[in-house]
Amino acid sequence: MDLHRPLGTRARAVVDAAAAAALTGLAALAAWDVLPAGTPSTSPVGAGPRPADWAMVAVAAVAAPLARRRPVAVLSAVLALAALSAGTAASPAPWVAVAVALHPVPRALPGRVSGALLAAALAVAVLCRAGVLRWPWARPEIGGPAAVLTVVLILVTGWTAGSAADQRRRRRIEDERSRLREERLLIARELHDVVAHSLGVIAVQAGVANHVAEQQPEQARLALASIEETSRTALDEMRALLGVLRTGTDDDRLPAPRLSELDEVIRRAAAAGVRVELELLGERRELPPGLELAGYRVVQEAVTNVVRHAGTDRCRVLVDYRPDALALTVSDEGRGGSPDGGGHGLAGMRERVAVHGGELRAGRRAGRGAGRGFEVAAVFPLAVAR
């Protein structure tokens, strides 16, 4: 049997009924010890559980599975039976049955209604155990402050246990939703990085091929060859990503790119007509795979933006391995632009950098004329990455 598999409706009902009967039965058996030492066996209080005690055991067993679907009706019925049993039951079994009916109330009803039902149950229980509600068929029973306090504790415990279970359920649901949101965000970032970069290069190359098709057919053929290669690479990455989504494993996924593989980004940019100058500062060293991938994607997206929007034929990439941080800068001398454009590229870069505790700045280059040049700068603190 799979212990982690949720119980079916029928199995859960059986478990609820058995647990309720066991709890109420224990409360009924407590009646064997309620008489003080030396009390005559003919005492009107009687010795041991009475038929009403055992009847409430059966009521609790029936009420437990039904209370999940009809909490108000079941609670009202059990509370009425418990009140009618006042003076005929020698144990707190009737009030344990009420606690069983109270348990699902916090989950099924809003907080204010749930609290009102608890207050009503407490009021009825206190009046009965204090002897205020008396019935013609009632016999003397043990009462007083101790009995009242016992019943209050039983009812509050049942309601509180139900409230705690509901809170745990809500946390599990929210954790699952949060996990799904994170997965969707990760998938969206990966799809954007794979598709946007490739389509950006393809769009530029297609424009070049269309422009020079008649006058420079050789140049057009080179552009089409670049489009073909870029498309095949993008399809391979898309198939690998879709394979991960279908199977849930990374077995078929292509190795995650690293900063040491920026030559591929440079080559694709060059094919689209943008020459990338790569400069490395500091001593290159191994970084966590997640940080390597984030850095690669930031550079890739920034260079893609240069190809698509900057209107320039060159840009500069600086990779600075500092003692306590990794700094990446992609700058150009193009037409500039707003860092708050309508696309998702900059937002995705900020998310990737924020995951590793870093900061990203994007905007017009400092010291340049209005509208000239754009710069993306990301800093990853290595202490956080480790």
N, C-alpha and C positions, 0 to 999 in steps of 0.2 A: 504494500500500500504506500502510495506517495503521500508522505506527511505534509508536504508543502502545497498539495492540491486543495483548493477550497472545497468544503463539503457541499454536496447537493442539498436541495431544499428538504427532501425527505430525511436524509441523514442528519441534517442540522436540527430538524424538528425532534428527532429521537434523542439527540444529544441534549437539547434544551430540556426536554421532558425529564430525562434521567437525572440531569444535574439539579433541576428544581425539586424533584421528588427526594433526592438525597439530602439536599439542604433542609428542606422542610421536615423530613423524617428525623434528622439529627435534632432539630428544635423540638420536635414532639417527644423524643426520647429523653430530653432534658427534664421532662416533668417527673421522672423517677426520683430526682434529687431535690425537688422543690420543698418538701416537707421538712421542718426542723426535726432534729432528733427527739424522740420521745413522743411525737404526735400520735395519738391513737389512730389505728387504721380505720376507725369509724368516723373520722373527721369529715365534716361536710365538704371539705376541699377535695378529698379523695386522693388516692395514690396512683401515680402513673398516668400515662396518656388516656384521654377519653375518646369516645368515638368521634367527637367533633375534631379532635387533633388529627386523627387519621384521615378524616374526610378532607381536611385542608391540605394534606399531603397529596391526595388525588387531584384536588382543585389546582394546586400549584403545578402539577405535572401536565394538566390539560392547558392551563393558562400560559405557560412558558412559550410554546410554539405559536399560539394564537396571538400573543401580545405583540409580536413583530408586525402583524398586518393590521390589527385593530387595537392599538394601545389604549385609547380612551375607553372604549366599550369594555375591554377585558379588565382594565384597572377598576372601573366603576363596579363591575360585577364582583370581582374578588374582594374589593373593599367593603361592599355591602355584606357579603358572606362573612367576612372577618368581624364586622361589627355585630352581626346577628349571633355570632358564636361567643360573644363576650359573656363570661360567666358559665359557659358550657365547655370551654376548652381550658385545660390545665397548663398549657404550654404556650410559648410565643409562636407556635407553628402558624396560626392564622396570619400573623403579621410578617412572617417570613414569606408566605404566599403573596402578600401584598408587595413586599420588596421585589419578589420575582417579577410581578406585573409592572413595577415601576422601572425596572432595569432598561427596557427598550424605549422608554418615553423620551429621554433626552435626544436620542438619535432620530426619532420619528417626528418630533414636534419642535416648533421654535422655542427658544430659551425661555421667553416669558410664560408661555402656556405650560411648558414643562415644569417650571418653578411653581406655578399656581397649582398644578396637580399634586406636586409634592407637599405643598402647604395644606391642601385639603386632606390628603391622606394622613398627615401628621395630626391635624386637628381631630379627625375622627378617632385615630388611635389613642390620643391622649385622653379624650373624653371617655372612651371605653375603659381603658386601663385605670383611670382615676375613679371609676365607679359612677360617673355622672350619668352615662347612658345605662339604664337598667332595664332588663326584660323580665316578663313574668316567669319565664322558664329558667332564668339564670340562677345558678348556685354560687355560693361564696367562692371567691378565688383570691389568690395572693395579689395584692395591689400595692399602692403606695408609691413614693418617689422612685424607688429602685425599678419597679416594674415599668413605670412610665418612661424612665430614662432608657431602659433596655429596648423598648419598642421604638423609641425615637432613633436610637442608634441603628437598629435593624433597617428601618425605612430609609434613613439618610445614606446608609452604606449601599443599599441596593440602587438608589438613584445616582449616587456618586460614582459607583462602579460603571453604570451605564453611560454616564457623562464622560468618564475617562476613556471608555472604549470608543465612544463617538469621536472624541478628540484624536485618538490614535488613528482611527479610520480616515478622518479629514486630513491628518498630516501625511498619511500614506498616499492619498489621492493627490494632494498638492505636490508631494515629492515626485510622483509619477508624471504629473503635468509639467513640472519644472524640468525633469529629465527629457521629456519629449520636446519641450521648447528648445533645450540645449542641442538636442540631436538635429532638430529642424534647422536651427541656426548654423550648426556645423556643416550640414549638407548644403545649405544655401551658399555658405562661403566657398566651399569646395567647388560647387557648380559654377559659381560666378568666376572664380579664379581660373578654372579650366576653360570655360566657354568664352568669357569676355576677352581674355588675352588672345586666344586663337582667332576668334571672330574679328577682333580689332586688326590683327595682322592680315587676315583674309580680306577684310574690307579695303584696307589701304592697297594691297597688292592687286585686288580686282580693279580698283580705280586706275592704278598705273597701267595695267594691261589694256583696259578699255581706252585709255588716253593715247597709248603709243601703238596700238594694234596695227594701224595702217602704215605709219611712217617708220616704226622700229619694231618689226615683227619679232626679231631676236629677243629684244628686251621684254616684249609681251610674253614670249614663251618662258623666259626665266621667271617672270611674275607668276605665271600659271603653274610652273613647277613648284614654286614656293607655296602657292595655295594648296596644291595637292599634298605636299609633305606636311604642312601645318594641319590640314584637315585630318590626315591619317593619324597624326599624333594625338589630336584632340579626341578622335573617335576611340583610340586605345585607352586614353585616360577616362573617358566617359564610360566605356564598357567595364573597366576595372571598378569604377565608383559604383555603377549600377550592380555589379556582382557583389560588392560588399553589402549593399542595401538588401539584395535578395537573400543572401546566405547568412548575413550577420557576422561574417568572419573576414579577416584581412588576408586570407591565404592567396587569393587571386589578385590582390591589389598591387599595383606597381609600387616600387619603393618610393617613399616620400622624398621629394627633392630637398637638397641641402644648399647652403650658401656657397659651397665649393663648386656647385653646378650652375652658377650664373652664366657660364659661357653659352648655354642654350638660349637663355633670355636675350643675351647680346646678339647671338646669331639671328634669332627671329626678328629682332628690332632692325638689324642691318638689312635683312631681306625686305623689310617694309620701308627702307630708306632712311633710317635713323641710326647714326653711328653712336655707340655707347662707349664712353671712356670709363673703364673700371679702375679704381684706385684702392689699394688695401693698405691700411695702417695698423701697426701693432703686430703681434705674433698670432697667426691663425692657430686656433685650437679647437678641439672637439667640444661641441655644445650639446645639450639635451636635444633629442630628435624633434620634440615639439617646438623648441625655440628655433632650431634650424629651419623647420618648415615655415614657421611664422615669418622669419626674416626673409626667406626666399619669396614668399607670397607678397610681402610688402614691396620688395624691389620689383617683382614681376608686375604687380598692379600699377606701381608708379611709372615704370617704363612704358607699359601699355597706354597709360593716360597721355604720356608724351607723344607716342606714335599717333594716337587718335585725335588729340585736342591741341597740342602745343603749336603746331604749325612750324616746326623747326626740324633741322636735319641732324641734330646732335643733342646729347645730354650726358651728364656725368653722374656716376654712381660711386659713392664713397662708403667703404666698409671699414669701420674702425673698431678693432679689438682692444678695448680699454681694459685695465686691470679689474674693474668692478662693473663694467657695462659693455654692451654691444651697441654701437651707434651706426645707423644706416641713413644715408642722405642721397636723395635723387633730385637733381636740379637741372634746369634747362634755361635757355634764353629765348623761349618762345613768346607767345602772345599772353601768357599769364592766364588768369581766370579766377573764378570764385571757388573757395574751398567748400562751399555749401551747394554744390551742383545737385542736379536731380538724380544722379546715379547712385549706385550702392557701393562703388569702389572704395571711396574714402571711409564710409561707414564700416565696411568690412575690415579695412586696415586698422581702424581705431579699435575695433573689437578684438582683433588678433593681438594687437599690442597690449591692450588692457588685460587680456587673459594672463599675460606673463608679468603683470605689474609695471608695465612700461608706459611711456608717454609718446604721443605722436603729434607733430605740428605740420600743418599743410597751409600754404599760402604763397603770396607773391614774395619773390626774393628780396631780401633787405638791400637797400642801397641802389636799387634799380629804378628806372623811370616808371611812371604809372603804366600798369598793364604789361610790363616786360619781365618775363621770366617767372617760373613757378618752382617751388621747392617742397619736397616731402622729407621730413626728418623724424626718425623713430629712434628711441633709446630704450633698450631692454636691460634692466638691472640684473646682473648675473647672480647676485646673491639670492634674488627671488627665484630665478630660474632653477637653481640647484635645490 
